[in-house]
Amino acid sequence: MNGTSFQSDIRFWLRQGNTVNQLLFWNIVVFLGINILYLINTFSPGSPAFAWTLNQLSLHSAPGTFIIKPWGLITYMFTHVEIFHVFFNLLNLYWFGNLFRGFLGNKRVLPLYLMGGITGGLLYLLCYNLFLPGLASTMIGASASVMCILVACATLMPNYEIGLLFLGNVRLKWLALGLIVLGVISIPHGNLGGIIAHMGGALFGFFYIRALQSGTDLCKPLIWLFDADTRREAKQLQTRAKPKKSPLKVVKKPEDNHQLRLDQLLDKINEKGYNSLSAEEKAWLDKVSKEN
């Protein structure tokens, strides 16, 4: 495979409109960039590039440092140094991100990834400054964001089964609960900051789905910010709320209305997932499929 073919494959992969692919891509790019700097530092020990870059991308628990580097609350969740850290995080992001995307649509993936990571980062800052004041620490990794998506999937479809090596089929609710319990009992011996962030991401994933089921989408502001189609739809709704009077009345044929509704429902499934349809819409779509 030549370089041109590889670049074409990457471009095709990113242009599919799958946000999970794009998140994987940027995590890998940052990982490779940091490790290139690490190699340079290994062969040229006086080079400050690796330490400086990692310091800029990390989330700092010390309030004074965080205030002057607040972007760490976002950049830390795209930053990895160790190969196994990035491998397992991105493997879980691929599995559960695409599972979440299939049920709740592509638009919610990036907002949930960011909100889970932000919640985990804020809980990390809070705990360190309340219980370990004066102890300066840093944190990197997408674990909080990935845990958020995993728990969101387990909350949405608790009895959905996935196959695990050596364990066989496991329901999502037991997988999520097992990871949370392992995190809690490993606090005295593990990476305290990372475990706290995991719990923050897990909590947001759980409450996000519960709020969504009750009719409130906590990620709606970010969906509006990142998605041009959502902004366009909101503008169209505002326009429809103030209809202009017209002396002409356009009469549509029944088949035109039928096709229009079908197109709208198919677009809705593509953007937000099949579960976004109401019971009436699902019944209508099922009836149409049987008629055809």
Residue frames relative to the residue before (quaternion, step in Angstrom):
aa qw qx qy qz dx dy dz
M 1.0000 0.0000 0.0000 0.0000 0.00 0.00 0.00
N 0.2820 -0.7744 0.5403 0.1698 3.60 -0.68 1.03
G 0.7160 -0.4776 0.3084 0.4051 3.53 -1.35 0.28
T 0.6368 0.5393 -0.3309 0.4407 3.57 1.04 -0.79
S 0.6507 0.5114 -0.3096 0.4682 3.57 0.99 -0.86
F 0.6396 0.5259 -0.3249 0.4569 3.58 0.99 -0.84
Q 0.6591 0.5003 -0.3071 0.4701 3.60 0.93 -0.89
S 0.6377 0.5231 -0.3269 0.4612 3.59 1.01 -0.77
D 0.6399 0.5232 -0.3208 0.4625 3.58 1.01 -0.82
I 0.6506 0.5107 -0.3144 0.4658 3.59 0.97 -0.85
R 0.6568 0.5073 -0.3128 0.4620 3.58 0.92 -0.90
F 0.6469 0.5084 -0.3184 0.4708 3.59 0.97 -0.86
W 0.6390 0.5441 -0.3120 0.4452 3.58 0.98 -0.89
L 0.7148 0.4472 -0.2514 0.4752 3.57 0.95 -0.90
R 0.6872 0.4958 -0.2878 0.4462 3.61 1.09 -0.61
Q 0.4585 0.6921 -0.4479 0.3319 3.60 1.23 0.07
G 0.4643 -0.6938 0.4380 0.3334 3.58 1.22 -0.27
N 0.4985 0.6328 -0.4323 0.4051 3.58 1.25 0.39
T 0.3510 -0.7682 0.4982 0.1965 3.58 -0.41 1.22
V 0.5716 0.5804 -0.3885 0.4307 3.60 1.10 -0.57
N 0.6377 0.5238 -0.3219 0.4640 3.60 0.96 -0.84
Q 0.6731 0.5020 -0.2983 0.4539 3.56 0.95 -0.87
L 0.6345 0.5123 -0.3259 0.4782 3.59 1.05 -0.72
L 0.6269 0.5239 -0.3290 0.4736 3.57 1.00 -0.80
F 0.6507 0.5408 -0.3117 0.4324 3.56 0.92 -0.96
W 0.7245 0.4428 -0.2672 0.4557 3.60 0.75 -1.00
N 0.6037 0.5337 -0.3602 0.4700 3.61 1.09 -0.57
I 0.6653 0.4953 -0.2987 0.4720 3.57 1.00 -0.85
V 0.6328 0.5358 -0.3332 0.4489 3.60 0.97 -0.83
V 0.6732 0.4810 -0.2981 0.4759 3.60 0.88 -0.93
F 0.6306 0.5392 -0.3273 0.4521 3.60 0.98 -0.84
L 0.6860 0.4747 -0.2875 0.4706 3.59 0.86 -0.96
G 0.6439 0.5329 -0.3251 0.4424 3.58 0.97 -0.83
I 0.6696 0.4951 -0.2987 0.4661 3.57 0.91 -0.92
N 0.7043 0.4687 -0.2787 0.4546 3.58 0.92 -0.85
I 0.5588 0.5486 -0.3950 0.4805 3.58 1.19 -0.35
L 0.6531 0.4935 -0.3039 0.4874 3.57 1.00 -0.83
Y 0.6180 0.5431 -0.3405 0.4553 3.59 1.09 -0.71
L 0.6470 0.5089 -0.3149 0.4725 3.59 1.01 -0.81
I 0.6262 0.5244 -0.3329 0.4712 3.56 1.02 -0.81
N 0.6557 0.5120 -0.3034 0.4646 3.57 1.00 -0.86
T 0.6231 0.5528 -0.3384 0.4377 3.60 1.08 -0.72
F 0.7507 0.3744 -0.2062 0.5037 3.57 0.94 -0.89
S 0.7609 0.1901 -0.1366 0.6052 3.56 1.29 -0.27
P 0.2157 -0.8572 0.4524 0.1184 3.60 0.44 1.28
G 0.6553 0.5300 -0.3276 0.4271 3.60 1.10 -0.48
S 0.5195 0.6584 -0.4134 0.3545 3.61 1.26 -0.19
P 0.2764 -0.7995 0.5121 0.1486 3.61 -0.72 1.02
A 0.4145 0.7681 -0.4363 0.2190 3.60 1.30 -0.21
F 0.6759 0.5039 -0.3115 0.4384 3.61 0.85 -0.94
A 0.6977 0.4715 -0.2784 0.4620 3.59 0.75 -1.05
W 0.6537 0.5134 -0.3193 0.4551 3.60 0.95 -0.83
T 0.6766 0.4981 -0.2993 0.4523 3.59 0.85 -0.96
L 0.6651 0.4976 -0.3059 0.4653 3.57 0.90 -0.91
N 0.6356 0.5315 -0.3221 0.4581 3.56 1.03 -0.76
Q 0.6661 0.5069 -0.2976 0.4591 3.58 1.03 -0.78
L 0.7256 0.4536 -0.2387 0.4591 3.59 1.03 -0.78
S 0.6103 0.5875 -0.3464 0.4029 3.60 1.19 -0.50
L 0.4194 -0.6433 0.5698 0.2926 3.53 -1.35 0.33
H 0.2129 -0.8053 0.5471 0.0825 3.58 -0.65 1.15
S 0.3967 -0.7340 0.5031 0.2251 3.57 -0.89 0.95
A 0.5929 0.5758 -0.3721 0.4225 3.61 1.11 -0.59
P 0.4899 -0.7025 0.4241 0.2942 3.64 -0.60 1.08
G 0.6543 0.5300 -0.3218 0.4329 3.56 0.94 -0.86
T 0.6824 0.4643 -0.2835 0.4883 3.58 1.00 -0.80
F 0.6428 0.5330 -0.3296 0.4406 3.58 0.98 -0.83
I 0.6291 0.5582 -0.3394 0.4212 3.59 0.98 -0.79
I 0.7401 0.3838 -0.2336 0.5004 3.59 1.00 -0.77
K 0.7557 0.2481 -0.1795 0.5789 3.61 1.30 -0.13
P 0.0594 0.8547 -0.5139 0.0433 3.61 0.76 1.00
W 0.5488 0.6302 -0.3963 0.3802 3.60 1.19 -0.46
G 0.4975 0.6695 -0.4168 0.3613 3.58 1.25 -0.31
L 0.5774 0.5962 -0.3691 0.4182 3.59 1.18 -0.53
I 0.7022 0.3859 -0.2486 0.5443 3.60 1.25 -0.40
T 0.7232 0.4818 -0.2742 0.4119 3.59 0.71 -1.06
Y 0.5790 0.6111 -0.3955 0.3673 3.61 1.05 -0.60
M 0.6890 0.5055 -0.2828 0.4357 3.59 1.04 -0.76
F 0.6728 0.4151 -0.3089 0.5288 3.60 1.29 0.14
T 0.6446 0.5677 -0.2764 0.4311 3.57 1.31 -0.02
H 0.0990 0.7650 -0.6294 0.0936 3.56 -0.91 1.04
V 0.2374 -0.7578 0.5900 0.1461 3.54 -1.22 0.57
E 0.7454 0.3915 -0.2128 0.4958 3.58 0.86 -0.97
I 0.5662 -0.6522 0.4015 0.3047 3.56 -0.98 0.94
F 0.6939 0.4672 -0.2981 0.4597 3.61 0.88 -0.86
H 0.5809 0.5783 -0.3609 0.4448 3.58 1.15 -0.62
V 0.7191 0.4256 -0.2521 0.4882 3.56 0.79 -1.02
F 0.6245 0.5650 -0.3495 0.4107 3.61 0.99 -0.78
F 0.7302 0.4275 -0.2548 0.4681 3.59 0.73 -1.03
N 0.6232 0.5305 -0.3504 0.4554 3.59 1.03 -0.68
L 0.7223 0.4387 -0.2590 0.4676 3.58 0.84 -0.94
L 0.5857 0.5534 -0.3735 0.4596 3.58 1.14 -0.53
N 0.6783 0.4686 -0.2803 0.4917 3.59 0.94 -0.89
L 0.6168 0.5333 -0.3465 0.4637 3.59 1.05 -0.70
Y 0.6435 0.5179 -0.3218 0.4627 3.59 0.97 -0.81
W 0.6864 0.4884 -0.2889 0.4548 3.59 0.82 -0.98
F 0.8037 0.3372 -0.1623 0.4627 3.52 0.48 -1.27
G 0.5798 0.5701 -0.3780 0.4426 3.59 1.15 -0.50
N 0.6954 0.4506 -0.2771 0.4864 3.58 0.93 -0.85
L 0.5972 0.5406 -0.3617 0.4694 3.58 1.14 -0.57
F 0.6527 0.5003 -0.2954 0.4863 3.58 0.95 -0.92
R 0.6570 0.5237 -0.3047 0.4486 3.57 0.92 -0.91
G 0.6544 0.5341 -0.3174 0.4311 3.57 0.98 -0.80
F 0.7385 0.4072 -0.2268 0.4872 3.60 1.07 -0.70
L 0.8217 0.2296 -0.0998 0.5120 3.61 0.92 -0.81
G 0.6287 -0.6010 0.3239 0.3722 3.58 1.20 0.29
N 0.6334 -0.5835 0.3846 0.3322 3.51 -1.28 0.56
K 0.6144 0.6101 -0.3492 0.3582 3.59 1.03 -0.80
R 0.7108 0.4860 -0.2631 0.4353 3.58 1.06 -0.70
V 0.5038 0.6971 -0.4155 0.2959 3.62 1.20 -0.36
L 0.7203 0.4342 -0.2614 0.4735 3.61 0.68 -1.05
P 0.6508 0.5019 -0.3440 0.4541 3.65 0.84 -0.78
L 0.6788 0.4759 -0.3093 0.4659 3.61 0.91 -0.81
Y 0.5996 0.5548 -0.3477 0.4603 3.59 1.04 -0.74
L 0.7008 0.4640 -0.2663 0.4719 3.58 0.86 -0.98
M 0.6833 0.4902 -0.2995 0.4507 3.59 0.85 -0.93
G 0.6314 0.5183 -0.3317 0.4718 3.59 1.05 -0.73
G 0.6729 0.4921 -0.2910 0.4694 3.57 0.96 -0.86
I 0.6463 0.5129 -0.3150 0.4691 3.59 1.00 -0.80
T 0.6505 0.5096 -0.3172 0.4653 3.60 0.94 -0.86
G 0.6573 0.5014 -0.3057 0.4723 3.57 0.96 -0.87
G 0.6614 0.5106 -0.3026 0.4586 3.58 0.99 -0.83
L 0.6641 0.4986 -0.3058 0.4658 3.59 0.97 -0.83
L 0.6407 0.5081 -0.3285 0.4727 3.60 1.03 -0.74
Y 0.6015 0.5530 -0.3310 0.4721 3.57 1.12 -0.73
L 0.6709 0.4899 -0.2933 0.4732 3.59 0.87 -0.95
L 0.6616 0.5231 -0.3023 0.4442 3.56 0.92 -0.95
C 0.6984 0.4796 -0.2797 0.4516 3.58 0.79 -1.01
Y 0.6668 0.5015 -0.3181 0.4502 3.59 0.89 -0.85
N 0.7303 0.4330 -0.2540 0.4634 3.57 0.93 -0.83
L 0.6502 0.4892 -0.3248 0.4822 3.60 1.21 -0.35
F 0.8148 0.2924 -0.1142 0.4873 3.55 0.83 -1.05
L 0.7790 0.2084 -0.1259 0.5778 3.59 1.21 -0.44
P 0.0469 0.8422 -0.5360 0.0345 3.61 0.79 0.95
G 0.7781 0.3195 -0.2519 0.4786 3.51 -1.02 0.86
L 0.6239 0.5179 -0.3485 0.4703 3.60 1.22 -0.25
A 0.2265 -0.7908 0.5580 0.1093 3.58 -0.45 1.22
S 0.0740 0.7944 -0.5949 0.0971 3.55 -0.81 1.03
T 0.2039 -0.7574 0.6028 0.1463 3.57 -1.27 0.35
M 0.1274 -0.7905 0.5961 0.0594 3.55 -1.22 0.51
I 0.0024 -0.7662 0.6426 -0.0001 3.55 -1.15 0.76
G 0.5749 0.6264 -0.4298 0.3039 3.56 -1.29 0.26
A 0.4555 -0.7037 0.4921 0.2350 3.55 -1.20 0.66
S 0.3240 0.8040 -0.4664 0.1765 3.59 1.27 0.10
A 0.6575 0.5090 -0.3253 0.4503 3.62 0.89 -0.85
S 0.6601 0.5074 -0.3030 0.4637 3.58 0.97 -0.86
V 0.6717 0.4911 -0.2934 0.4707 3.56 0.95 -0.91
M 0.6399 0.5150 -0.3246 0.4690 3.60 1.00 -0.82
C 0.6092 0.5561 -0.3425 0.4499 3.57 1.06 -0.73
I 0.6840 0.4720 -0.2830 0.4788 3.59 0.89 -0.94
L 0.6363 0.5339 -0.3297 0.4488 3.59 0.99 -0.82
V 0.6987 0.4550 -0.2749 0.4788 3.60 0.84 -0.97
A 0.5898 0.5528 -0.3683 0.4592 3.60 1.10 -0.61
C 0.6502 0.5000 -0.3112 0.4799 3.59 0.98 -0.84
A 0.6756 0.4988 -0.2972 0.4543 3.59 0.91 -0.91
T 0.6530 0.4989 -0.3118 0.4770 3.60 1.09 -0.65
L 0.6716 0.5043 -0.2880 0.4601 3.56 1.03 -0.82
M 0.8051 0.0415 0.0262 0.5911 3.59 0.94 -0.92
P 0.1261 -0.8689 0.4744 0.0627 3.59 0.56 1.19
N 0.7452 0.4112 -0.2259 0.4739 3.59 1.03 -0.68
Y 0.3930 0.7011 -0.4902 0.3373 3.57 1.27 0.24
E 0.2397 -0.8052 0.5315 0.1079 3.60 -0.78 1.02
I 0.0697 -0.7626 0.6415 0.0451 3.54 -1.12 0.78
G 0.4407 -0.7004 0.4982 0.2589 3.57 -1.11 0.65
L 0.0867 -0.7940 0.6014 0.0174 3.56 -0.83 1.04
L 0.5583 -0.6119 0.4487 0.3356 3.55 -1.05 0.81
F 0.8368 0.1479 -0.1767 0.4967 3.57 -0.94 1.05
L 0.7406 0.4005 -0.2287 0.4887 3.62 1.13 -0.48
G 0.4062 -0.7123 0.4815 0.3093 3.59 1.17 -0.42
N 0.7650 -0.3271 0.2612 0.4894 3.58 -1.17 -0.59
V 0.0267 -0.7927 0.6078 -0.0381 3.55 -0.85 1.06
R 0.4278 -0.6886 0.5187 0.2716 3.57 -0.95 0.85
L 0.6076 -0.6055 0.3776 0.3487 3.54 -1.03 0.82
K 0.6343 0.5488 -0.3501 0.4170 3.60 0.94 -0.78
W 0.6822 0.4689 -0.2962 0.4765 3.61 1.02 -0.74
L 0.6109 0.5409 -0.3505 0.4598 3.56 1.09 -0.64
A 0.6739 0.4895 -0.2941 0.4687 3.57 0.88 -0.95
L 0.6621 0.5033 -0.3077 0.4623 3.58 0.92 -0.91
G 0.6474 0.5297 -0.3189 0.4455 3.58 0.98 -0.83
L 0.6643 0.4987 -0.3053 0.4656 3.59 0.95 -0.84
I 0.6414 0.5178 -0.3221 0.4656 3.58 1.03 -0.78
V 0.6597 0.5022 -0.3067 0.4675 3.61 0.92 -0.91
L 0.6428 0.5167 -0.3232 0.4640 3.60 0.95 -0.84
G 0.6438 0.5248 -0.3174 0.4576 3.56 1.03 -0.78
V 0.6697 0.5076 -0.3018 0.4503 3.58 0.93 -0.90
I 0.7279 0.4384 -0.2631 0.4569 3.60 0.80 -0.97
S 0.6729 0.4845 -0.3094 0.4654 3.61 1.19 -0.33
I 0.3683 0.7570 -0.4781 0.2506 3.62 1.25 0.03
P 0.6929 0.4738 -0.3229 0.4372 3.67 0.79 -0.81
H 0.7844 0.3287 -0.1591 0.5014 3.60 1.13 -0.55
G 0.6979 0.5033 -0.2683 0.4331 3.59 1.17 -0.27
N 0.7070 -0.3903 0.3619 0.4657 3.50 -1.36 -0.46
L 0.3224 -0.8069 0.4591 0.1849 3.59 0.02 1.32
G 0.6783 0.5006 -0.3029 0.4445 3.58 0.82 -0.97
G 0.6704 0.5021 -0.2972 0.4583 3.58 0.93 -0.92
I 0.6566 0.5131 -0.3121 0.4563 3.58 0.98 -0.86
I 0.6299 0.5226 -0.3321 0.4689 3.59 1.00 -0.80
A 0.6548 0.5056 -0.3089 0.4692 3.57 0.97 -0.87
H 0.5994 0.5584 -0.3571 0.4488 3.60 1.05 -0.76
M 0.6764 0.5012 -0.2939 0.4526 3.54 0.88 -0.98
G 0.6346 0.5312 -0.3266 0.4565 3.58 1.04 -0.77
G 0.6587 0.5012 -0.3013 0.4734 3.57 0.98 -0.88
A 0.6449 0.5289 -0.3145 0.4532 3.57 1.00 -0.89
L 0.6524 0.5180 -0.3146 0.4550 3.58 0.93 -0.88
F 0.6693 0.4876 -0.3186 0.4614 3.58 0.89 -0.85
G 0.6310 0.5419 -0.3382 0.4402 3.59 0.98 -0.80
F 0.6568 0.5110 -0.3015 0.4655 3.57 1.01 -0.86
F 0.7279 0.4323 -0.2512 0.4691 3.59 0.74 -1.04
Y 0.5734 0.5820 -0.3882 0.4263 3.59 1.13 -0.51
I 0.6953 0.4594 -0.2811 0.4759 3.59 0.84 -0.95
R 0.6303 0.5254 -0.3413 0.4585 3.60 0.97 -0.77
A 0.6652 0.4826 -0.3035 0.4823 3.60 0.95 -0.84
L 0.6387 0.5273 -0.3273 0.4550 3.59 0.99 -0.80
Q 0.6590 0.5107 -0.3051 0.4603 3.58 1.00 -0.79
S 0.6905 0.4412 -0.2750 0.5029 3.56 1.20 -0.48
G 0.6666 -0.5491 0.2817 0.4181 3.58 1.29 0.14
T 0.6617 0.4771 -0.3060 0.4908 3.61 1.27 0.08
D 0.1713 -0.7808 0.5956 0.0795 3.58 -0.70 1.10
L 0.3012 -0.7954 0.5008 0.1608 3.60 -0.26 1.27
C 0.6837 0.4745 -0.2816 0.4776 3.58 1.19 -0.43
K 0.3581 0.7866 -0.4577 0.2085 3.59 1.27 -0.04
P 0.6514 0.5089 -0.3520 0.4391 3.67 0.85 -0.77
L 0.6797 0.4686 -0.2972 0.4797 3.60 0.98 -0.78
I 0.5916 0.5464 -0.3686 0.4643 3.59 1.08 -0.63
W 0.6488 0.5079 -0.3047 0.4777 3.58 0.97 -0.89
L 0.6706 0.5186 -0.3000 0.4375 3.59 0.96 -0.88
F 0.7754 0.3962 -0.1905 0.4534 3.57 0.85 -0.99
D 0.7646 0.3860 -0.1881 0.4805 3.59 1.07 -0.64
A 0.3727 -0.7558 0.5009 0.1974 3.56 -0.52 1.21
D 0.6253 0.5487 -0.3459 0.4340 3.61 1.02 -0.73
T 0.6343 0.5281 -0.3269 0.4603 3.58 1.04 -0.78
R 0.6504 0.4991 -0.3147 0.4783 3.58 0.98 -0.82
R 0.6443 0.5195 -0.3206 0.4607 3.56 1.01 -0.79
E 0.6460 0.5160 -0.3158 0.4655 3.58 1.00 -0.84
A 0.6447 0.5191 -0.3222 0.4595 3.58 1.00 -0.83
K 0.6490 0.5119 -0.3137 0.4673 3.56 1.02 -0.79
Q 0.6467 0.5201 -0.3151 0.4605 3.57 1.04 -0.80
L 0.6296 0.5294 -0.3313 0.4621 3.58 1.06 -0.74
Q 0.6356 0.5194 -0.3244 0.4701 3.57 1.04 -0.79
T 0.6474 0.5184 -0.3151 0.4614 3.56 1.04 -0.81
R 0.6652 0.5051 -0.3004 0.4606 3.57 0.99 -0.85
A 0.6002 0.5797 -0.3583 0.4188 3.57 1.14 -0.60
K 0.7543 0.2434 -0.1564 0.5893 3.58 1.23 -0.44
P 0.0660 -0.8436 0.5322 0.0267 3.61 0.42 1.17
K 0.3971 -0.6999 0.5454 0.2344 3.49 -1.11 0.78
K 0.4465 -0.6855 0.5059 0.2735 3.55 -1.00 0.84
S 0.0307 -0.7968 0.6033 -0.0123 3.54 -0.96 0.85
P 0.4527 -0.6914 0.4867 0.2831 3.58 -0.94 0.78
L 0.6812 0.4689 -0.2854 0.4844 3.56 1.23 -0.36
K 0.1764 -0.7711 0.6049 0.0918 3.53 -1.02 0.76
V 0.2329 -0.7842 0.5642 0.1115 3.53 -0.61 1.18
V 0.1672 -0.7865 0.5902 0.0721 3.54 -0.74 1.07
K 0.1944 -0.7932 0.5700 0.0898 3.54 -0.66 1.16
K 0.4974 -0.6353 0.5025 0.3104 3.51 -1.13 0.70
P 0.6261 -0.5593 0.3829 0.3855 3.61 -1.11 0.64
E 0.6690 0.5028 -0.3226 0.4422 3.59 0.96 -0.82
D 0.5945 0.5562 -0.3633 0.4530 3.60 1.16 -0.57
N 0.6615 0.5000 -0.2986 0.4725 3.56 0.95 -0.91
H 0.6246 0.5552 -0.3223 0.4448 3.55 1.06 -0.85
Q 0.6981 0.4643 -0.2675 0.4750 3.58 0.84 -1.00
L 0.6231 0.5496 -0.3367 0.4431 3.57 1.03 -0.78
R 0.6731 0.4870 -0.3009 0.4682 3.57 0.89 -0.90
L 0.6282 0.5367 -0.3309 0.4559 3.58 1.01 -0.81
D 0.6556 0.5071 -0.3057 0.4686 3.58 0.94 -0.90
Q 0.6538 0.5198 -0.3156 0.4503 3.59 0.96 -0.85
L 0.6746 0.4893 -0.2991 0.4648 3.58 0.94 -0.85
L 0.6435 0.5116 -0.3244 0.4678 3.59 1.00 -0.75
D 0.6296 0.5148 -0.3258 0.4822 3.58 1.06 -0.73
K 0.6443 0.5267 -0.3169 0.4550 3.57 1.00 -0.83
I 0.6444 0.5097 -0.3173 0.4735 3.60 1.00 -0.82
N 0.6596 0.5219 -0.3084 0.4443 3.58 0.94 -0.88
E 0.7335 0.4320 -0.2339 0.4698 3.58 0.97 -0.86
K 0.8428 0.2203 -0.0616 0.4872 3.58 0.84 -0.99
G 0.5723 -0.6000 0.3828 0.4074 3.59 1.26 -0.10
Y 0.6488 -0.5542 0.3652 0.3723 3.55 -1.22 0.59
N 0.6520 0.5482 -0.3173 0.4168 3.60 1.05 -0.78
S 0.5604 0.6020 -0.3978 0.4065 3.60 1.24 -0.18
L 0.5662 0.6001 -0.3872 0.4116 3.60 1.24 -0.30
S 0.4630 -0.6443 0.5266 0.3052 3.55 -1.15 0.62
A 0.6790 -0.4779 0.3544 0.4301 3.57 -1.27 0.26
E 0.6476 0.5219 -0.3148 0.4573 3.59 1.03 -0.83
E 0.6590 0.5065 -0.3084 0.4627 3.59 1.01 -0.83
K 0.6354 0.5221 -0.3281 0.4649 3.59 1.03 -0.79
A 0.6533 0.5129 -0.3104 0.4624 3.58 0.96 -0.88
W 0.6567 0.5101 -0.3121 0.4594 3.59 0.95 -0.88
L 0.6630 0.5079 -0.2984 0.4620 3.58 0.97 -0.89
D 0.6368 0.5209 -0.3196 0.4700 3.57 1.06 -0.78
K 0.6366 0.5282 -0.3185 0.4629 3.58 1.03 -0.81
V 0.6612 0.5093 -0.3052 0.4586 3.57 0.94 -0.91
S 0.6540 0.5223 -0.3203 0.4436 3.59 0.95 -0.86
K 0.6619 0.4952 -0.3058 0.4723 3.60 1.06 -0.72
E 0.6292 0.5370 -0.3308 0.4542 3.58 1.10 -0.69
N 0.7011 0.4509 -0.2624 0.4861 3.56 1.10 -0.72
